[in-house]
Amino acid sequence: MSFRERTIGRVTVYDVDGQLIVGNRHELKRMVLDALEAGGRRFVIDFSRTGYIDSSGLGVLISLSKEVRAQGGDLRLASLNGDLQRLFELTRLDTFFRICDGLEEALKE
């Protein structure tokens, strides 16, 4: 499991490789909050290499989205596989997040 942070234009992108679970969720949260504190306002979390998100992972995504929105920013999720897409639909979180089919779509204004 690893996270990679990169910048594309004015957007900070986080690649999640593996799983977003109780054991690593704080690492992602710290990365995003540090970038937010440094002045970043547009964020994309790319799940193209992610197979599983547990309830604590969902919780950290909700928390991050609320914090980013409170500071006038935008957090988008990209490239959910079929299982993750169904998870977000079943939990109705697909109405809470802006979910994009791919990174290219998520980077658009």
N, CA, C and O atoms as a GROMACS GRO file, in nm:
protein
  436
    1MET      N    1   0.083  -0.118   0.000
    1MET     CA    2   0.000   0.000   0.000
    1MET      C    3   0.088   0.123   0.000
    1MET      O    4   0.181   0.135   0.080
    2SER      N    5   0.057   0.215  -0.090
    2SER     CA    6   0.131   0.339  -0.091
    2SER      C    7   0.047   0.450  -0.151
    2SER      O    8  -0.050   0.426  -0.223
    3PHE      N    9   0.086   0.572  -0.120
    3PHE     CA   10   0.025   0.690  -0.176
    3PHE      C   11   0.133   0.769  -0.248
    3PHE      O   12   0.247   0.776  -0.203
    4ARG      N   13   0.095   0.826  -0.360
    4ARG     CA   14   0.188   0.912  -0.433
    4ARG      C   15   0.118   1.044  -0.457
    4ARG      O   16   0.003   1.048  -0.500
    5GLU      N   17   0.189   1.152  -0.430
    5GLU     CA   18   0.135   1.286  -0.451
    5GLU      C   19   0.206   1.347  -0.571
    5GLU      O   20   0.328   1.341  -0.582
    6ARG      N   21   0.129   1.406  -0.661
    6ARG     CA   22   0.186   1.476  -0.775
    6ARG      C   23   0.098   1.595  -0.809
    6ARG      O   24  -0.018   1.601  -0.770
    7THR      N   25   0.154   1.688  -0.882
    7THR     CA   26   0.080   1.808  -0.920
    7THR      C   27   0.065   1.811  -1.072
    7THR      O   28   0.162   1.794  -1.145
    8ILE      N   29  -0.057   1.833  -1.116
    8ILE     CA   30  -0.086   1.849  -1.258
    8ILE      C   31  -0.156   1.984  -1.272
    8ILE      O   32  -0.271   2.000  -1.232
    9GLY      N   33  -0.086   2.081  -1.328
    9GLY     CA   34  -0.139   2.217  -1.333
    9GLY      C   35  -0.156   2.270  -1.193
    9GLY      O   36  -0.060   2.275  -1.115
   10ARG      N   37  -0.278   2.310  -1.159
   10ARG     CA   38  -0.307   2.360  -1.025
   10ARG      C   39  -0.377   2.256  -0.937
   10ARG      O   40  -0.432   2.289  -0.832
   11VAL      N   41  -0.374   2.131  -0.981
   11VAL     CA   42  -0.444   2.023  -0.910
   11VAL      C   43  -0.342   1.929  -0.846
   11VAL      O   44  -0.247   1.886  -0.910
   12THR      N   45  -0.365   1.899  -0.718
   12THR     CA   46  -0.283   1.800  -0.650
   12THR      C   47  -0.354   1.666  -0.661
   12THR      O   48  -0.470   1.652  -0.621
   13VAL      N   49  -0.283   1.568  -0.715
   13VAL     CA   50  -0.339   1.435  -0.738
   13VAL      C   51  -0.273   1.336  -0.644
   13VAL      O   52  -0.151   1.336  -0.626
   14TYR      N   53  -0.356   1.252  -0.583
   14TYR     CA   54  -0.307   1.146  -0.495
   14TYR      C   55  -0.343   1.012  -0.558
   14TYR      O   56  -0.460   0.982  -0.580
   15ASP      N   57  -0.241   0.932  -0.588
   15ASP     CA   58  -0.262   0.798  -0.639
   15ASP      C   59  -0.262   0.702  -0.521
   15ASP      O   60  -0.169   0.700  -0.441
   16VAL      N   61  -0.368   0.622  -0.511
   16VAL     CA   62  -0.380   0.524  -0.404
   16VAL      C   63  -0.351   0.387  -0.466
   16VAL      O   64  -0.425   0.340  -0.553
   17ASP      N   65  -0.244   0.325  -0.421
   17ASP     CA   66  -0.201   0.197  -0.475
   17ASP      C   67  -0.227   0.088  -0.372
   17ASP      O   68  -0.157   0.080  -0.270
   18GLY      N   69  -0.326   0.004  -0.397
   18GLY     CA   70  -0.359  -0.104  -0.304
   18GLY      C   71  -0.494  -0.084  -0.240
   18GLY      O   72  -0.598  -0.092  -0.306
   19GLN      N   73  -0.494  -0.059  -0.110
   19GLN     CA   74  -0.617  -0.045  -0.033
   19GLN      C   75  -0.613   0.082   0.051
   19GLN      O   76  -0.507   0.129   0.090
   20LEU      N   77  -0.732   0.138   0.077
   20LEU     CA   78  -0.745   0.249   0.171
   20LEU      C   79  -0.819   0.192   0.292
   20LEU      O   80  -0.941   0.172   0.288
   21ILE      N   81  -0.743   0.167   0.399
   21ILE     CA   82  -0.798   0.096   0.514
   21ILE      C   83  -0.754   0.161   0.645
   21ILE      O   84  -0.680   0.259   0.646
   22VAL      N   85  -0.801   0.105   0.755
   22VAL     CA   86  -0.774   0.160   0.888
   22VAL      C   87  -0.625   0.180   0.912
   22VAL      O   88  -0.587   0.277   0.977
   23GLY      N   89  -0.541   0.094   0.862
   23GLY     CA   90  -0.398   0.102   0.889
   23GLY      C   91  -0.323   0.211   0.816
   23GLY      O   92  -0.210   0.244   0.854
   24ASN      N   93  -0.382   0.270   0.711
   24ASN     CA   94  -0.308   0.371   0.634
   24ASN      C   95  -0.386   0.499   0.608
   24ASN      O   96  -0.332   0.592   0.547
   25ARG      N   97  -0.508   0.506   0.652
   25ARG     CA   98  -0.592   0.621   0.619
   25ARG      C   99  -0.535   0.753   0.669
   25ARG      O  100  -0.552   0.856   0.605
   26HIS      N  101  -0.467   0.751   0.784
   26HIS     CA  102  -0.413   0.874   0.840
   26HIS      C  103  -0.302   0.934   0.753
   26HIS      O  104  -0.284   1.055   0.750
   27GLU      N  105  -0.230   0.848   0.684
   27GLU     CA  106  -0.124   0.896   0.594
   27GLU      C  107  -0.184   0.981   0.482
   27GLU      O  108  -0.134   1.089   0.451
   28LEU      N  109  -0.291   0.931   0.420
   28LEU     CA  110  -0.357   1.008   0.313
   28LEU      C  111  -0.415   1.136   0.369
   28LEU      O  112  -0.402   1.242   0.308
   29LYS      N  113  -0.479   1.127   0.483
   29LYS     CA  114  -0.540   1.246   0.543
   29LYS      C  115  -0.436   1.354   0.570
   29LYS      O  116  -0.458   1.471   0.541
   30ARG      N  117  -0.323   1.314   0.626
   30ARG     CA  118  -0.216   1.409   0.656
   30ARG      C  119  -0.162   1.475   0.529
   30ARG      O  120  -0.135   1.595   0.527
   31MET      N  121  -0.146   1.396   0.423
   31MET     CA  122  -0.095   1.450   0.297
   31MET      C  123  -0.188   1.557   0.240
   31MET      O  124  -0.144   1.664   0.199
   32VAL      N  125  -0.318   1.527   0.239
   32VAL     CA  126  -0.414   1.622   0.183
   32VAL      C  127  -0.425   1.746   0.271
   32VAL      O  128  -0.427   1.858   0.220
   33LEU      N  129  -0.432   1.728   0.403
   33LEU     CA  130  -0.444   1.844   0.492
   33LEU      C  131  -0.320   1.932   0.486
   33LEU      O  132  -0.331   2.054   0.496
   34ASP      N  133  -0.202   1.872   0.472
   34ASP     CA  134  -0.079   1.951   0.457
   34ASP      C  135  -0.084   2.035   0.329
   34ASP      O  136  -0.045   2.152   0.331
   35ALA      N  137  -0.131   1.976   0.220
   35ALA     CA  138  -0.141   2.050   0.093
   35ALA      C  139  -0.246   2.160   0.104
   35ALA      O  140  -0.228   2.269   0.049
   36LEU      N  141  -0.355   2.132   0.173
   36LEU     CA  142  -0.459   2.233   0.194
   36LEU      C  143  -0.405   2.350   0.276
   36LEU      O  144  -0.430   2.466   0.244
   37GLU      N  145  -0.330   2.319   0.380
   37GLU     CA  146  -0.270   2.422   0.464
   37GLU      C  147  -0.168   2.505   0.386
   37GLU      O  148  -0.151   2.624   0.412
   38ALA      N  149  -0.102   2.442   0.290
   38ALA     CA  150  -0.003   2.511   0.208
   38ALA      C  151  -0.066   2.595   0.097
   38ALA      O  152   0.005   2.661   0.021
   39GLY      N  153  -0.198   2.593   0.087
   39GLY     CA  154  -0.267   2.678  -0.010
   39GLY      C  155  -0.332   2.605  -0.126
   39GLY      O  156  -0.396   2.668  -0.209
   40GLY      N  157  -0.317   2.474  -0.133
   40GLY     CA  158  -0.383   2.398  -0.239
   40GLY      C  159  -0.534   2.401  -0.220
   40GLY      O  160  -0.583   2.402  -0.108
   41ARG      N  161  -0.607   2.404  -0.331
   41ARG     CA  162  -0.753   2.408  -0.323
   41ARG      C  163  -0.821   2.306  -0.414
   41ARG      O  164  -0.940   2.281  -0.399
   42ARG      N  165  -0.747   2.248  -0.508
   42ARG     CA  166  -0.806   2.148  -0.598
   42ARG      C  167  -0.732   2.016  -0.580
   42ARG      O  168  -0.610   2.009  -0.593
   43PHE      N  169  -0.810   1.912  -0.550
   43PHE     CA  170  -0.753   1.782  -0.520
   43PHE      C  171  -0.829   1.672  -0.593
   43PHE      O  172  -0.951   1.677  -0.606
   44VAL      N  173  -0.754   1.573  -0.640
   44VAL     CA  174  -0.813   1.453  -0.699
   44VAL      C  175  -0.747   1.333  -0.632
   44VAL      O  176  -0.625   1.327  -0.619
   45ILE      N  177  -0.830   1.238  -0.591
   45ILE     CA  178  -0.778   1.111  -0.542
   45ILE      C  179  -0.808   1.007  -0.649
   45ILE      O  180  -0.924   0.980  -0.680
   46ASP      N  181  -0.702   0.950  -0.704
   46ASP     CA  182  -0.712   0.855  -0.815
   46ASP      C  183  -0.707   0.713  -0.761
   46ASP      O  184  -0.609   0.672  -0.699
   47PHE      N  185  -0.815   0.640  -0.784
   47PHE     CA  186  -0.828   0.504  -0.734
   47PHE      C  187  -0.808   0.399  -0.843
   47PHE      O  188  -0.854   0.285  -0.828
   48SER      N  189  -0.741   0.434  -0.951
   48SER     CA  190  -0.725   0.340  -1.062
   48SER      C  191  -0.645   0.216  -1.023
   48SER      O  192  -0.654   0.113  -1.090
   49ARG      N  193  -0.567   0.224  -0.916
   49ARG     CA  194  -0.487   0.109  -0.870
   49ARG      C  195  -0.531   0.063  -0.731
   49ARG      O  196  -0.451   0.009  -0.654
   50THR      N  197  -0.658   0.085  -0.700
   50THR     CA  198  -0.712   0.052  -0.567
   50THR      C  199  -0.818  -0.056  -0.580
   50THR      O  200  -0.906  -0.046  -0.665
   51GLY      N  201  -0.809  -0.158  -0.496
   51GLY     CA  202  -0.906  -0.265  -0.500
   51GLY      C  203  -1.006  -0.266  -0.387
   51GLY      O  204  -1.109  -0.333  -0.395
   52TYR      N  205  -0.976  -0.192  -0.279
   52TYR     CA  206  -1.062  -0.204  -0.160
   52TYR      C  207  -1.052  -0.078  -0.076
   52TYR      O  208  -0.945  -0.020  -0.057
   53ILE      N  209  -1.167  -0.036  -0.025
   53ILE     CA  210  -1.176   0.074   0.072
   53ILE      C  211  -1.265   0.025   0.185
   53ILE      O  212  -1.378  -0.018   0.161
   54ASP      N  213  -1.216   0.030   0.310
   54ASP     CA  214  -1.300  -0.012   0.422
   54ASP      C  215  -1.376   0.108   0.479
   54ASP      O  216  -1.362   0.220   0.429
   55SER      N  217  -1.455   0.083   0.582
   55SER     CA  218  -1.539   0.190   0.637
   55SER      C  219  -1.456   0.305   0.693
   55SER      O  220  -1.498   0.420   0.684
   56SER      N  221  -1.340   0.276   0.748
   56SER     CA  222  -1.256   0.386   0.799
   56SER      C  223  -1.198   0.466   0.683
   56SER      O  224  -1.177   0.587   0.695
   57GLY      N  225  -1.171   0.401   0.571
   57GLY     CA  226  -1.127   0.472   0.451
   57GLY      C  227  -1.235   0.564   0.398
   57GLY      O  228  -1.208   0.678   0.359
   58LEU      N  229  -1.359   0.516   0.398
   58LEU     CA  230  -1.471   0.601   0.357
   58LEU      C  231  -1.484   0.720   0.452
   58LEU      O  232  -1.508   0.833   0.409
   59GLY      N  233  -1.468   0.693   0.580
   59GLY     CA  234  -1.478   0.799   0.680
   59GLY      C  235  -1.375   0.909   0.658
   59GLY      O  236  -1.406   1.027   0.671
   60VAL      N  237  -1.252   0.870   0.626
   60VAL     CA  238  -1.148   0.971   0.605
   60VAL      C  239  -1.176   1.050   0.478
   60VAL      O  240  -1.147   1.169   0.472
   61LEU      N  241  -1.232   0.987   0.376
   61LEU     CA  242  -1.267   1.060   0.253
   61LEU      C  243  -1.376   1.163   0.281
   61LEU      O  244  -1.370   1.275   0.231
   62ILE      N  245  -1.475   1.126   0.361
   62ILE     CA  246  -1.582   1.219   0.398
   62ILE      C  247  -1.524   1.336   0.477
   62ILE      O  248  -1.555   1.452   0.449
   63SER      N  249  -1.442   1.306   0.574
   63SER     CA  250  -1.379   1.410   0.656
   63SER      C  251  -1.296   1.506   0.571
   63SER      O  252  -1.305   1.627   0.587
   64LEU      N  253  -1.217   1.451   0.480
   64LEU     CA  254  -1.135   1.535   0.393
   64LEU      C  255  -1.221   1.622   0.304
   64LEU      O  256  -1.193   1.741   0.286
   65SER      N  257  -1.326   1.565   0.248
   65SER     CA  258  -1.413   1.643   0.160
   65SER      C  259  -1.476   1.760   0.235
   65SER      O  260  -1.482   1.871   0.182
   66LYS      N  261  -1.523   1.736   0.356
   66LYS     CA  262  -1.582   1.843   0.436
   66LYS      C  263  -1.480   1.953   0.466
   66LYS      O  264  -1.512   2.071   0.456
   67GLU      N  265  -1.359   1.915   0.502
   67GLU     CA  266  -1.255   2.013   0.534
   67GLU      C  267  -1.215   2.093   0.411
   67GLU      O  268  -1.199   2.215   0.419
   68VAL      N  269  -1.199   2.026   0.299
   68VAL     CA  270  -1.161   2.095   0.175
   68VAL      C  271  -1.272   2.192   0.134
   68VAL      O  272  -1.243   2.306   0.097
   69ARG      N  273  -1.396   2.149   0.140
   69ARG     CA  274  -1.510   2.237   0.105
   69ARG      C  275  -1.518   2.357   0.199
   69ARG      O  276  -1.546   2.468   0.155
   70ALA      N  277  -1.494   2.334   0.327
   70ALA     CA  278  -1.501   2.442   0.426
   70ALA      C  279  -1.398   2.551   0.396
   70ALA      O  280  -1.418   2.666   0.434
   71GLN      N  281  -1.290   2.514   0.329
   71GLN     CA  282  -1.186   2.612   0.296
   71GLN      C  283  -1.194   2.657   0.151
   71GLN      O  284  -1.098   2.711   0.096
   72GLY      N  285  -1.310   2.634   0.088
   72GLY     CA  286  -1.333   2.681  -0.048
   72GLY      C  287  -1.268   2.598  -0.156
   72GLY      O  288  -1.249   2.645  -0.268
   73GLY      N  289  -1.234   2.473  -0.124
   73GLY     CA  290  -1.168   2.388  -0.221
   73GLY      C  291  -1.260   2.285  -0.283
   73GLY      O  292  -1.381   2.283  -0.259
   74ASP      N  293  -1.200   2.200  -0.365
   74ASP     CA  294  -1.273   2.098  -0.439
   74ASP      C  295  -1.195   1.967  -0.432
   74ASP      O  296  -1.076   1.964  -0.464
   75LEU      N  297  -1.262   1.860  -0.391
   75LEU     CA  298  -1.203   1.727  -0.384
   75LEU      C  299  -1.285   1.634  -0.472
   75LEU      O  300  -1.406   1.620  -0.454
   76ARG      N  301  -1.217   1.571  -0.568
   76ARG     CA  302  -1.284   1.478  -0.659
   76ARG      C  303  -1.221   1.340  -0.648
   76ARG      O  304  -1.104   1.326  -0.614
   77LEU      N  305  -1.302   1.239  -0.676
   77LEU     CA  306  -1.254   1.102  -0.679
   77LEU      C  307  -1.256   1.055  -0.824
   77LEU      O  308  -1.347   1.087  -0.899
   78ALA      N  309  -1.154   0.978  -0.862
   78ALA     CA  310  -1.144   0.934  -1.001
   78ALA      C  311  -1.114   0.785  -1.009
   78ALA      O  312  -1.049   0.727  -0.922
   79SER      N  313  -1.163   0.726  -1.117
   79SER     CA  314  -1.125   0.591  -1.159
   79SER      C  315  -1.162   0.481  -1.060
   79SER      O  316  -1.080   0.394  -1.030
   80LEU      N  317  -1.284   0.486  -1.008
   80LEU     CA  318  -1.330   0.378  -0.920
   80LEU      C  319  -1.359   0.253  -1.004
   80LEU      O  320  -1.422   0.262  -1.110
   81ASN      N  321  -1.313   0.136  -0.958
   81ASN     CA  322  -1.348   0.013  -1.029
   81ASN      C  323  -1.496  -0.019  -1.002
   81ASN      O  324  -1.561   0.051  -0.924
   82GLY      N  325  -1.547  -0.124  -1.064
   82GLY     CA  326  -1.689  -0.158  -1.049
   82GLY      C  327  -1.731  -0.182  -0.906
   82GLY      O  328  -1.837  -0.136  -0.863
   83ASP      N  329  -1.649  -0.255  -0.830
   83ASP     CA  330  -1.682  -0.284  -0.690
   83ASP      C  331  -1.686  -0.157  -0.606
   83ASP      O  332  -1.775  -0.138  -0.524
   84LEU      N  333  -1.589  -0.069  -0.627
   84LEU     CA  334  -1.585   0.056  -0.549
   84LEU      C  335  -1.701   0.147  -0.590
   84LEU      O  336  -1.761   0.214  -0.505
   85GLN      N  337  -1.733   0.150  -0.718
   85GLN     CA  338  -1.847   0.230  -0.764
   85GLN      C  339  -1.975   0.182  -0.696
   85GLN      O  340  -2.055   0.264  -0.651
   86ARG      N  341  -1.994   0.050  -0.690
   86ARG     CA  342  -2.113  -0.004  -0.622
   86ARG      C  343  -2.114   0.030  -0.473
   86ARG      O  344  -2.219   0.059  -0.417
   87LEU      N  345  -1.997   0.026  -0.409
   87LEU     CA  346  -1.987   0.063  -0.268
   87LEU      C  347  -2.036   0.206  -0.247
   87LEU      O  348  -2.113   0.233  -0.155
   88PHE      N  349  -1.991   0.297  -0.332
   88PHE     CA  350  -2.033   0.437  -0.318
   88PHE      C  351  -2.182   0.454  -0.348
   88PHE      O  352  -2.248   0.537  -0.287
   89GLU      N  353  -2.234   0.376  -0.441
   89GLU     CA  354  -2.378   0.383  -0.470
   89GLU      C  355  -2.460   0.326  -0.355
   89GLU      O  356  -2.561   0.386  -0.316
   90LEU      N  357  -2.419   0.211  -0.301
   90LEU     CA  358  -2.494   0.149  -0.192
   90LEU      C  359  -2.496   0.235  -0.066
   90LEU      O  360  -2.595   0.237   0.007
   91THR      N  361  -2.388   0.306  -0.041
   91THR     CA  362  -2.379   0.392   0.076
   91THR      C  363  -2.431   0.533   0.047
   91THR      O  364  -2.432   0.619   0.134
   92ARG      N  365  -2.475   0.554  -0.075
   92ARG     CA  366  -2.528   0.683  -0.122
   92ARG      C  367  -2.420   0.792  -0.122
   92ARG      O  368  -2.452   0.911  -0.131
   93LEU      N  369  -2.295   0.754  -0.110
   93LEU     CA  370  -2.186   0.852  -0.113
   93LEU      C  371  -2.159   0.903  -0.253
   93LEU      O  372  -2.086   1.000  -0.272
   94ASP      N  373  -2.218   0.836  -0.353
   94ASP     CA  374  -2.204   0.886  -0.490
   94ASP      C  375  -2.276   1.020  -0.506
   94ASP      O  376  -2.249   1.094  -0.602
   95THR      N  377  -2.368   1.053  -0.414
   95THR     CA  378  -2.434   1.184  -0.418
   95THR      C  379  -2.356   1.289  -0.338
   95THR      O  380  -2.382   1.408  -0.353
   96PHE      N  381  -2.263   1.246  -0.257
   96PHE     CA  382  -2.184   1.336  -0.173
   96PHE      C  383  -2.056   1.380  -0.244
   96PHE      O  384  -2.014   1.496  -0.232
   97PHE      N  385  -1.994   1.289  -0.317
   97PHE     CA  386  -1.868   1.316  -0.385
   97PHE      C  387  -1.890   1.341  -0.533
   97PHE      O  388  -1.986   1.293  -0.593
   98ARG      N  389  -1.798   1.417  -0.591
   98ARG     CA  390  -1.792   1.426  -0.737
   98ARG      C  391  -1.701   1.312  -0.781
   98ARG      O  392  -1.580   1.315  -0.759
   99ILE      N  393  -1.761   1.212  -0.845
   99ILE     CA  394  -1.689   1.094  -0.889
   99ILE      C  395  -1.675   1.099  -1.040
   99ILE      O  396  -1.773   1.112  -1.113
  100CYS      N  397  -1.552   1.090  -1.086
  100CYS     CA  398  -1.520   1.101  -1.229
  100CYS      C  399  -1.473   0.965  -1.281
  100CYS      O  400  -1.410   0.888  -1.209
  101ASP      N  401  -1.505   0.938  -1.406
  101ASP     CA  402  -1.467   0.810  -1.466
  101ASP      C  403  -1.315   0.792  -1.473
  101ASP      O  404  -1.264   0.682  -1.454
  102GLY      N  405  -1.244   0.900  -1.499
  102GLY     CA  406  -1.098   0.891  -1.511
  102GLY      C  407  -1.032   1.020  -1.467
  102GLY      O  408  -1.099   1.119  -1.438
  103LEU      N  409  -0.901   1.016  -1.464
  103LEU     CA  410  -0.823   1.132  -1.419
  103LEU      C  411  -0.844   1.252  -1.511
  103LEU      O  412  -0.856   1.365  -1.463
  104GLU      N  413  -0.848   1.228  -1.639
  104GLU     CA  414  -0.864   1.338  -1.735
  104GLU      C  415  -0.993   1.418  -1.706
  104GLU      O  416  -0.992   1.541  -1.706
  105GLU      N  417  -1.102   1.346  -1.682
  105GLU     CA  418  -1.229   1.412  -1.648
  105GLU      C  419  -1.219   1.487  -1.517
  105GLU      O  420  -1.271   1.597  -1.504
  106ALA      N  421  -1.152   1.428  -1.419
  106ALA     CA  422  -1.140   1.490  -1.286
  106ALA      C  423  -1.058   1.618  -1.289
  106ALA      O  424  -1.077   1.706  -1.205
  107LEU      N  425  -0.968   1.630  -1.384
  107LEU     CA  426  -0.882   1.749  -1.392
  107LEU      C  427  -0.951   1.868  -1.459
  107LEU      O  428  -0.901   1.980  -1.450
  108LYS      N  429  -1.063   1.846  -1.524
  108LYS     CA  430  -1.133   1.956  -1.591
  108LYS      C  431  -1.189   2.052  -1.488
  108LYS      O  432  -1.225   2.013  -1.377
  109GLU      N  433  -1.196   2.178  -1.526
  109GLU     CA  434  -1.251   2.282  -1.438
  109GLU      C  435  -1.396   2.255  -1.404
  109GLU      O  436  -1.458   2.332  -1.331
   0.00000   0.00000   0.00000
